Amino acid sequence: MNIAIVEDDNASATVIGAFVERYAGESGAELSATRYRNADEFLADTETRYAVVLLDIMMPGTNGMDAAFELRRRDKAVSLLFITSMTQMAQKGYEVDAVGYLVKPVTYYDFALKFKKALEVYTLNEKRNVTITVPGGLCRISMDKLIYVEIINHKLRYHLVDGVIEMSGALSRAEEELADYGMLRCNSCYLVNPAYIRSVRGSDLYIGDEVLRISRPKRRAFLEQLTEWFGGNGRG
């Protein structure tokens, strides 16, 4: 698994790098760490996909918090751990779904505890991650955060628990890409994640905080698939 250390201070970066190496040795995990000297250098690397990003908040140029928001736009699945000496700033990290934060000077005990959690969160979601093409590149999302996909005027909109991603495309292609993840077609305009369905009342589908329509032609097949899904997940 790839690990990114984004830290402008050489001494701190060396300590965190040694902690990653020590954790790998003690746990048997296969980890490859890359150090970036600032957030701009890190964000310029659009090719590498990381399991965990250890991100200093206070850096020259783009600060770590702004970098985290940009990273989340590209990658909804990566585990984020902030490094900071100002805990009040780290609290804002929960807006980008950070696993936690490490307070300087970082101790190995604190690092190992939170790094283990970050790896577990990533590993748990890895099989449920899917990469989609977006304007300007790729975006990795967790299926556990995808509520539904809709098509409006040839624009696909992926509705996630933490935002909406929009791009050009066809719903039929999105359906093919998500075929292995249990998404259901309730309408010619919608693909829905059954995990977020709260109830069905007539032709109204209550999902997340919204109400979608179930079309008459797809109603029977959709309800059969939904019943099968609930039964297969022990919820029937």
N, C-alpha and C positions, 0 to 999 in steps of 0.2 A: 504494500500500500504506500502511496506517495504522501509525504508529509511536507507542508510548506512552513518555513519559519520566516516571518516578515518582521524584521527587527533591525533598526538602524544602529543600535549600540553593539559594537563588536563583542564586548565582554558578555553581555546578556545573551547574544546569539550563540556564543560558544557554550555557555552553560545549558541553554535549552537544547542545543544539538547533542551535547553529551548526555542529557537526560533521555532524549529519544533513543540514542544508541544503547544506553543502559537498560531502558525499558524493553527494547527489542531483545537484548540478551537474556533478561530475566524471564520474559514471557514467551519467547520463541516466535514472536511475531516477525514477519518479514516486512521491514519498513525501510523506505528510502527517503531521506530528508534533503530538501533543497532550501538554501538560505537566500532570501532577497533582502537587499539593504534598504529598501523603501517600498512604499505601497505602489508607486507609479511603475517601478520595475516589475513588481509582482503582477499588476493588472495588465502589463504589456504582454505577459505570457498567456496567450489564449489557447495554447495547445494542450498543456498538461492538466490532467484532472486529478484533484487531490481528495484524499479521504478526510484529512484533518488539516486545517490552517490555523497556525498559532500566530496571532496578529497583535503586534504592539499598537497601542492606541495613539500615543504621542510620538509623531514622526514629522520631519520636515516635508514640505510638499503636501501631497494628499495625506490626511491623517487616517489612522486605522479604522475609525468609525465610518468615515465616508467610503473608504475602500470596501468595508464589509457590506454596505448597502449596494455598491456596484457589483460585488461578487455574488450577492444573493440574487441580483437580477439575472446573472448568467447561470448560477448553479444553486438550485433549491435543495440539494441533497447533501452537500459537503458539511462536515462538522466544524464549527467555529469555536476557538478558544481565544479569548483576549488576554493580552499581557499588559499590565498597567500598574502604576503606583498611585493611581487616583480611582479608588473604588466607586466614587459617585458617578464617574463617567462610564464605568463598566456596566452600570445598571441599564444604560440605554441599549446595551448589547442584546437585550431580550427582544428588541424590536426587529432584530435580524435573526432571531431564533438561535442565539448563541448557546452552546452547551454550558458555558460558565466562563470564569475568568481567573487568571493567576496573578497574584499580587507580588510585585517586586519587593525585596529580593525573593525569587521563587525557590522554594525548597523542593527536594525530590519527592518527599512524601505527598505534598499537595499536587505536584505535577502528575505523579503516577496515578493518583486517585481520579483526577479529572480527565487526564488523557485516556485512561482506561474507559471511562464513561463515553468520551467522544468517539473512540473506536467502536464501542459497542453500538452506539446510536447509528454510526455509519454502516456497520456490518449488518445490523438488523434491517436497514432500509435498502441495502445495495441491490438485492434481487428485485426490489420494487422500483428501481430507478429507471428512467427512460430518457434518452436524449432526443430533443426535437430541434429542428432547424428554425432559427428566428432571424429577423433582419440583423445583419452584422455578425452572424456566427451561429453558435450552438448554445442550447440551454439544457441543463440536466435538471429534471424535476423528479420528485418522489411521488409515486402513484398514491401514496397514503395522504398526500396533500391536494390531490386533484379532485375537485367536486364534480365538474362537468365541462364538456367542450361544446361550443355552439358555433354555427356558421351564420354570419350576417354580411350580406353583400360581398360574397367571396372572401371574407375575412374570417379566419379561425380565431376564436377567443377561448383560451384555456383558463378556466376559473379555478384558482387555487385558494387555499385557506388564507394565504398571505399576499394575494394580489392576482392580477390578470395579465396574461401574456397574449399578445395579438400578432398575427402574421397572415400572409396570403396563403391560400391553400384550399383543399377540398376535404369535406368531412369524411368522404369515403376513404381517402388516404389515411387520415387520422385514425379511422376505425381499423384499418389494416395494421397500422403501427401499434395500436393498443389492444389488438385482438387477444393477446395472452394475459391481459390484466383484468378481465372480467367486466369491461365497460359495456353498457347496454344502450341500445338505440330505442328511445321512446317516441321519437319524432324525426322527421326528415332534417330537422335543424339541431338536434341534440344527441350527444353521447353522455351518459350519466354514470357516475360511480355509485353502485348500489350501497356501498358502505355509508354514504351520506344521506340516503333516502330516509326521511322521517315517517312519511305515510303516503298513501295513495287514496284520494277521495274522488270518485268518479273519474273525470278526465284530468284532474289536477294532481301533479306530482310535487310533493313538498320535499325539497332537497336543500340541505344547508339552511340558509335564511331566505330562500327564494321558492317561488311556485312556477313550475314549468307545465306545459300542456302535453298530454299523451294523445297522439293522433289516433283516429279511429282505425286506419289500416294497420297500425303497428300495435294496437292495444293488446290483442290476444297473445301474440308472440312475446311481447314485452312482459306481460304479467306471468306467463309461463316461465320465462327465463328468470324473472325476479323471484318467483316462488322456489325455483330450483337453486338459486343462489342462496336464499335464506336457509333452505334446508341443508345445503352443503356447508354452511358456516355455523351450523348448530343454533340457528336463530328461528327456525320454523316451528 
